[in-house]
Amino acid sequence: MSRRSAVRQAEEDGFQEFAAARYGHLYRSACLLTSGDTHLAEDLVQEALVRMYAVWSRTTWLGIAGGRRIANPSAYAHSVLVRQFLTHRRRRSSTERPIGELPDLAADPADDSDLRVVLLRGLAQLSDRDRAVLVLRYWEDRSIEETAEIMRASSTSVRTRSYRALGRMRALLGDRLSELVAR
């Protein structure tokens, strides 16, 4: 095995380990972004991982001119995921929805906790950018600056959007949320 193929194999192994370790977390974040649309969430995670794979070998070669280093691949993957979500929502085809559901595949809401269902329904009623801000700030626990960088917005915009999105969630959920949290 040549040195070049050994390096390439090591890079691919490293990426596979990364993808296996981060898939679950990326998927959960994507489910929140898509308001529980598991099929779209899977598509977004796959697209994010494909994009990560495309830059994986270029970012690990620190000594080569033109190469760059990504300090935190997990954060970069989440940035790619959120950008993919926002891009998907801007596309015309994103408004297409299937009409019927197969009875065998339908999720039973009784399997989820009442709180989870209420929160997902509340998130579904928010705009895409509001939903993305809330997921990044409160699910991913990102700073305002990190969220602004991911969303390509100013930190003031993120603060304002967070404040207004939380207000909308409170208005949408009303007393239902406090009842469910008290249990």
Secondary structure, DSSP 8 states (H G I E B T S, - for coil): --HHHHHHHHHHHHHHHHHHHHHHHHHHHHHHHTTT-HHHHHHHHHHHHHHHHHHHHHHH--SSTT----S-HHHHHHHHHHHHHHHHHHSGGGG---S---TTT---GGGS-HHHHHHHHHHHTS-HHHHHHHIIIIIS---HHHHHHHHT--HHHHHHHHHHHHHHHHHHHTHHHHHHHH-
